[in-house]
Amino acid sequence: MPQPRRLVLCVDDETVGLQVRRMILERAGYKVLTAHDGPSGLDAFVEHPIDAVVLDYAMPGMDGGQVAAHMRAKKPQVPILLLSAYMTLPPDVTRHVDIYMTKGEGAPMLLQKLNGLFPGQTH
C-alpha cells in the first residue's frame, strides 16, 4: 500500500526561491504549502497537519529563528529544516531546528536532508 504523501510547509520571503523549492519537493512526491513570511507561515503551521517545515532564515520582520521557536512551542514533534545563505548561525537559532543547510548546497542535498527527517521511510 503506498504511503500517504507528506505535507511540507515552505516559508520564504523570496518568491522565486519558494516556487523553485515547491517544484522540487512536489516532483519528489511531497505535498507543499507555501508562506511568504513568518506570521503567515505560523498560521499555516497551526491550521494544517504539517509533516515537516523548510524555513528560510533571513526574512524581514520575523526571522527563521523566531519562527522556528514559535513552531517548536506549538508542535515540538514536527521537524524543521532551516535554510540560509549564511555559512553559520548562532546557537540560539539552530537549537530550534532539526537540521540546517545553506541555500548553495542545492536541490539534491535539500531532498536528502528532508528525507532524512523521516527515519525508516523512503520517498
BELBELVEN-V813272 format. One record per backbone hydrogen bond with DSSP energy under -0.5 kcal/mol. CO is the residue of the C=O (numbers start at 1). NH is the residue of the N-H. E is the energy in kcal/mol with one decimal. If there is no record, write none. Layout:
CO_NH_E, CO_NH_E
This chain:
6_8_-0.6, 6_31_-2.9, 7_51_-3.1, 7_52_-1.3, 8_10_-0.6, 8_33_-2.6, 9_11_-0.5, 9_54_-3.0, 10_35_-2.0, 11_56_-2.5, 13_15_-0.8, 14_18_-2.1, 15_19_-2.5, 16_20_-2.6, 17_21_-2.4, 18_22_-2.4, 19_23_-2.2, 20_24_-2.5, 21_25_-2.7, 22_26_-2.7, 23_27_-2.3, 24_28_-1.2, 25_30_-2.6, 26_29_-1.4, 31_8_-3.0, 33_10_-2.9, 35_12_-2.1, 37_41_-2.1, 38_42_-2.5, 39_43_-2.0, 40_44_-2.2, 41_45_-2.3, 42_46_-1.9, 43_47_-2.2, 44_48_-1.8, 48_50_-2.1, 51_79_-0.7, 52_9_-2.5, 53_55_-0.6, 53_81_-3.3, 54_11_-2.5, 55_83_-3.6, 57_59_-1.2, 57_64_-3.0, 60_62_-2.0, 63_67_-2.2, 64_68_-2.8, 65_69_-2.0, 66_70_-1.9, 67_71_-2.5, 68_72_-2.7, 69_73_-1.6, 70_74_-1.5, 71_75_-3.1, 75_78_-1.6, 77_79_-0.5, 79_53_-2.1, 80_82_-0.6, 80_98_-2.0, 80_99_-1.7, 81_55_-3.0, 82_101_-2.4, 83_57_-2.0, 84_103_-2.1, 90_93_-2.0, 90_94_-1.9, 91_95_-1.9, 93_96_-1.4, 94_97_-1.3, 99_82_-2.6, 101_84_-1.4, 102_105_-1.7, 103_106_-1.2, 106_110_-1.9, 107_111_-2.6, 108_112_-2.3, 109_113_-2.8, 110_114_-2.6, 111_115_-2.9, 112_116_-1.7, 114_117_-1.5, 115_118_-1.7, 117_119_-0.5, 118_121_-1.7
